Amino acid sequence: MSVDHDVTAVHGEEMRRGERFAFGANWTRFLAVLTDERIARAEASLSSMLDMRSLTGLSFLDVGSGSGLFSLVARRLGAHVTSFDYDPQSVACTAELKRRYFASDPQWVIRQGSVLDLEFLQTLGQFDLVYSWGVLHHTGQMWQALANVDALVRKNGRLFIAIYNDQGGASRRWLAVKKAYNRLPRVLRPVLALGVAGFQEARYALIHLVRLSPRAYLSGILHYEDDRGMSWWANKMDWIGGLPFEVGTPEAVFDFYRARGYRLERLTTCGGGHGCNQFVFRRMQPETSG
């Protein structure tokens, strides 16, 4: 595991100013509830979205590895994995999963770095699969981050990203909530989080009540199953506190990569609501020289 102390210092200052959510701390809590079933769900979701049952012999770059879960499943599927994250606690989470399942494995490399740091990115090379799920919209410079990952994808390689959906006014209101959460004293943040989560759940419960389907709502809460293996509370906290926060329409993201020589192979949207739209692109243009 490679740690950049300068990156850690900048990250810490952003946290102190209330400009960045503690993603790594959230992922640390998630690892405490990570089970074999969740890992299997994550593996199935990656295989399904890529339409590949094996990644054997392929190179896989996890941009913003977070908990490390999808680096783990890529390695389980046979890929040679490189993981990096800006958040030092996220780097530690990824290292912990490697320790648990692939200790001393030379085919899984973990580093600390920023997708906005071109000098760092140039040390990585190019990959058959570049994966960044729900990360680039948390950089503070989303469109620059989307441009930067382009050079990491080799010719005929694939780029799998997920970007928050642009809901217009609703997205601006959520940005205000996230800013408020991160600027509060730590002791008060759980109060806001519980209040926002409670409001959301009351709204969902009312919708199900009007539709005469309260049992479906209760079942969804009691037996929460995320297709990607995530936990209900980890997802909720990521959504409530996740700052920086930017959004993009499916059309904008599609046009952005089409102009760079990519072909869209798969698109899964969140149906116009809040959440992520998922894109799998294939790079058709030649690699960038130099």
C-alpha positions as CSV (number, residue, x, y, z in Angstrom):
1,M,0.0,0.0,0.0
2,S,1.4,3.4,-1.0
3,V,0.4,6.5,1.0
4,D,1.0,10.1,0.0
5,H,1.5,12.2,3.1
6,D,1.0,15.5,1.1
7,V,-2.4,14.2,-0.2
8,T,-3.3,13.1,3.4
9,A,-2.6,16.6,4.7
10,V,-4.7,18.4,2.0
11,H,-7.5,15.9,2.6
12,G,-7.4,16.6,6.3
13,E,-7.6,20.3,5.8
14,E,-10.6,19.9,3.6
15,M,-12.3,17.9,6.3
16,R,-11.6,20.5,8.9
17,R,-13.1,23.2,6.7
18,G,-16.3,21.2,6.3
19,E,-15.7,20.9,2.5
20,R,-15.5,17.1,2.4
21,F,-17.5,14.2,3.8
22,A,-15.7,11.5,5.8
23,F,-16.2,8.8,3.1
24,G,-13.4,6.6,4.6
25,A,-15.0,6.6,8.0
26,N,-18.3,5.5,6.5
27,W,-16.6,2.7,4.7
28,T,-14.8,1.6,7.8
29,R,-18.2,1.1,9.5
30,F,-19.4,-0.8,6.4
31,L,-16.6,-3.3,6.6
32,A,-17.9,-4.3,10.1
33,V,-21.1,-5.6,8.4
34,L,-19.5,-7.0,5.2
35,T,-20.6,-10.6,4.7
36,D,-19.9,-13.3,2.1
37,E,-23.4,-12.7,0.8
38,R,-22.7,-9.0,0.2
39,I,-19.5,-9.9,-1.6
40,A,-21.4,-12.4,-3.7
41,R,-24.0,-9.7,-4.6
42,A,-21.3,-7.2,-5.5
43,E,-19.5,-9.8,-7.7
44,A,-22.8,-10.7,-9.5
45,S,-23.6,-7.0,-10.1
46,L,-20.2,-6.3,-11.6
47,S,-20.4,-9.4,-13.8
48,S,-23.9,-8.5,-14.9
49,M,-23.1,-4.9,-15.8
50,L,-20.0,-5.8,-17.8
51,D,-21.6,-9.0,-19.2
52,M,-18.5,-10.9,-18.2
53,R,-18.3,-14.0,-15.9
54,S,-14.5,-13.8,-15.7
55,L,-11.9,-11.0,-15.8
56,T,-9.0,-13.3,-15.9
57,G,-6.0,-11.8,-17.6
58,L,-7.5,-8.3,-17.7
59,S,-6.1,-5.2,-15.9
60,F,-8.6,-3.4,-13.7
61,L,-8.3,0.1,-12.2
62,D,-10.6,1.0,-9.3
63,V,-10.7,4.9,-9.3
64,G,-11.8,5.8,-5.8
65,S,-11.9,2.4,-4.3
66,G,-13.8,3.4,-1.2
67,S,-14.5,0.3,0.9
68,G,-12.4,-1.8,-1.5
69,L,-15.3,-4.1,-2.2
70,F,-15.2,-3.9,-6.0
71,S,-11.5,-4.1,-6.1
72,L,-11.9,-7.4,-4.1
73,V,-14.6,-8.8,-6.5
74,A,-12.5,-7.8,-9.6
75,R,-9.6,-9.7,-8.1
76,R,-11.9,-12.7,-7.3
77,L,-13.0,-12.6,-10.9
78,G,-9.4,-12.9,-12.0
79,A,-8.3,-9.4,-12.9
80,H,-5.0,-7.8,-12.1
81,V,-6.2,-5.0,-9.9
82,T,-4.8,-1.5,-9.1
83,S,-6.8,0.5,-6.5
84,F,-6.5,4.1,-5.4
85,D,-8.4,6.6,-3.4
86,Y,-7.9,10.2,-2.2
87,D,-9.3,9.5,1.3
88,P,-6.6,7.8,3.6
89,Q,-9.2,5.8,5.5
90,S,-10.6,4.5,2.2
91,V,-7.1,3.4,1.3
92,A,-6.9,1.7,4.6
93,C,-10.3,-0.1,4.0
94,T,-9.1,-1.4,0.7
95,A,-5.9,-2.6,2.3
96,E,-7.9,-4.3,5.0
97,L,-9.9,-6.3,2.4
98,K,-6.8,-7.3,0.6
99,R,-5.3,-8.5,4.0
100,R,-8.4,-10.5,4.6
101,Y,-8.8,-12.2,1.2
102,F,-5.6,-11.7,-0.9
103,A,-2.8,-11.0,1.6
104,S,0.6,-10.6,-0.1
105,D,-0.9,-10.9,-3.6
106,P,1.3,-9.0,-6.1
107,Q,-1.6,-8.8,-8.6
108,W,-3.5,-6.3,-6.4
109,V,-1.7,-3.0,-5.9
110,I,-3.2,-0.2,-3.6
111,R,-2.1,3.4,-3.7
112,Q,-3.3,6.8,-2.4
113,G,-3.8,9.6,-4.9
114,S,-6.3,11.9,-6.6
115,V,-8.0,11.5,-9.9
116,L,-7.4,15.3,-10.3
117,D,-3.6,14.8,-10.1
118,L,-2.3,14.3,-13.6
119,E,1.2,13.6,-12.5
120,F,0.0,10.8,-10.3
121,L,-2.3,9.4,-13.0
122,Q,0.6,9.2,-15.5
123,T,2.3,6.7,-13.2
124,L,-0.5,4.3,-13.4
125,G,-0.5,3.4,-17.1
126,Q,-3.6,2.2,-19.1
127,F,-6.1,-0.5,-18.3
128,D,-8.5,-2.9,-19.9
129,L,-11.2,-1.9,-17.4
130,V,-11.4,1.4,-15.6
131,Y,-14.1,1.4,-12.9
132,S,-15.3,4.4,-10.9
133,W,-18.7,4.0,-9.3
134,G,-20.2,7.0,-7.5
135,V,-16.8,8.7,-7.2
136,L,-16.1,11.3,-9.8
137,H,-19.0,13.5,-8.7
138,H,-17.4,13.8,-5.3
139,T,-14.1,15.3,-6.5
140,G,-15.2,18.9,-6.6
141,Q,-14.3,19.0,-10.3
142,M,-16.4,16.4,-11.8
143,W,-16.0,17.2,-15.5
144,Q,-12.2,17.5,-15.1
145,A,-12.2,14.1,-13.4
146,L,-14.3,12.6,-16.2
147,A,-11.8,13.9,-18.7
148,N,-8.8,12.7,-16.7
149,V,-9.9,9.0,-16.6
150,D,-10.0,9.0,-20.4
151,A,-6.2,8.6,-20.6
152,L,-6.4,5.6,-18.3
153,V,-8.4,3.5,-20.7
154,R,-6.5,1.6,-23.3
155,K,-7.7,1.2,-26.9
156,N,-10.8,-1.1,-27.0
157,G,-10.8,-0.9,-23.2
158,R,-13.9,-0.2,-21.2
159,L,-14.9,2.5,-18.8
160,F,-17.6,1.8,-16.2
161,I,-18.8,4.8,-14.3
162,A,-21.8,5.9,-12.2
163,I,-22.7,9.6,-11.9
164,Y,-25.4,11.2,-9.8
165,N,-28.4,12.1,-11.8
166,D,-29.2,15.8,-12.3
167,Q,-32.6,16.6,-10.9
168,G,-32.4,20.3,-11.2
169,G,-33.8,22.1,-8.2
170,A,-33.9,18.9,-6.1
171,S,-30.2,18.4,-6.7
172,R,-29.5,22.0,-5.5
173,R,-31.6,21.3,-2.3
174,W,-29.6,18.2,-1.6
175,L,-26.4,20.1,-2.0
176,A,-27.6,22.5,0.7
177,V,-28.3,19.5,3.0
178,K,-24.8,18.1,2.4
179,K,-23.1,21.4,3.1
180,A,-25.1,21.9,6.3
181,Y,-24.2,18.4,7.5
182,N,-20.4,18.8,6.9
183,R,-20.4,22.3,8.5
184,L,-22.1,21.1,11.7
185,P,-20.0,20.2,14.8
186,R,-19.4,16.4,14.7
187,V,-21.7,15.8,17.7
188,L,-24.7,17.3,15.8
189,R,-24.2,15.6,12.5
190,P,-26.0,12.4,13.6
191,V,-29.0,14.5,14.6
192,L,-29.3,16.0,11.1
193,A,-28.7,12.6,9.4
194,L,-31.4,10.9,11.5
195,G,-33.8,13.8,10.8
196,V,-33.2,13.7,7.0
197,A,-33.4,9.9,6.9
198,G,-36.5,9.9,9.0
199,F,-38.2,12.5,6.7
200,Q,-37.3,10.4,3.6
201,E,-38.6,7.2,5.2
202,A,-41.8,8.8,6.3
203,R,-42.3,10.0,2.8
204,Y,-41.7,6.6,1.3
205,A,-44.0,5.0,3.9
206,L,-46.8,7.5,3.0
207,I,-46.4,6.7,-0.7
208,H,-46.7,3.0,0.0
209,L,-49.7,3.6,2.3
210,V,-51.5,5.6,-0.4
211,R,-50.7,2.7,-2.8
212,L,-52.1,0.2,-0.2
213,S,-48.8,-1.6,0.0
214,P,-47.5,-1.0,3.5
215,R,-46.2,-4.6,3.8
216,A,-43.9,-4.0,0.8
217,Y,-42.4,-1.0,2.5
218,L,-41.8,-2.8,5.8
219,S,-40.3,-5.8,4.0
220,G,-38.0,-3.4,2.1
221,I,-36.7,-2.0,5.4
222,L,-36.5,-5.2,7.3
223,H,-34.9,-7.2,4.5
224,Y,-32.9,-4.5,2.7
225,E,-30.9,-6.0,-0.1
226,D,-28.7,-3.8,-2.2
227,D,-27.9,-5.3,-5.6
228,R,-24.3,-4.1,-5.2
229,G,-23.8,-5.6,-1.7
230,M,-23.9,-2.2,0.1
231,S,-25.7,-1.6,3.4
232,W,-28.7,0.6,3.9
233,W,-27.1,2.9,6.4
234,A,-23.8,3.3,4.5
235,N,-25.7,4.3,1.4
236,K,-27.9,6.6,3.4
237,M,-25.0,8.4,5.0
238,D,-23.1,8.7,1.7
239,W,-26.1,10.3,0.2
240,I,-26.9,12.7,3.1
241,G,-23.3,13.8,3.8
242,G,-21.5,13.2,0.5
243,L,-19.6,16.4,-0.3
244,P,-18.3,17.6,-2.8
245,F,-21.4,16.9,-4.8
246,E,-22.0,17.4,-8.5
247,V,-24.5,15.9,-10.9
248,G,-25.0,15.2,-14.6
249,T,-27.8,14.2,-16.9
250,P,-27.4,10.9,-18.8
251,E,-27.3,12.9,-22.1
252,A,-24.5,15.2,-20.9
253,V,-22.3,12.3,-19.8
254,F,-23.0,10.3,-23.0
255,D,-22.2,13.3,-25.2
256,F,-19.0,14.0,-23.2
257,Y,-17.6,10.6,-23.9
258,R,-18.9,10.3,-27.4
259,A,-17.0,13.4,-28.3
260,R,-13.9,11.6,-27.0
261,G,-14.3,8.6,-29.2
262,Y,-16.2,6.3,-26.9
263,R,-19.2,4.0,-27.7
264,L,-21.9,3.5,-25.1
265,E,-22.4,-0.3,-24.5
266,R,-24.7,-0.2,-21.6
267,L,-26.8,2.4,-19.7
268,T,-28.8,1.9,-16.5
269,T,-30.6,5.0,-15.2
270,C,-32.2,5.7,-11.8
271,G,-35.4,6.5,-13.5
272,G,-35.2,10.3,-13.1
273,G,-34.9,10.2,-9.3
274,H,-32.0,10.8,-7.0
275,G,-29.2,8.2,-7.3
276,C,-26.7,7.2,-9.9
277,N,-26.9,6.6,-13.7
278,Q,-24.5,3.8,-14.7
279,F,-22.6,3.8,-18.0
280,V,-20.3,1.3,-19.6
281,F,-18.4,2.8,-22.5
282,R,-15.8,1.3,-24.8
283,R,-12.9,3.4,-26.0
284,M,-12.7,3.3,-29.8
285,Q,-10.0,5.9,-30.4
286,P,-6.3,5.3,-30.3
287,E,-4.4,5.7,-27.1
288,T,-3.1,9.1,-26.2
289,S,0.6,9.3,-26.9
290,G,3.0,10.7,-24.4
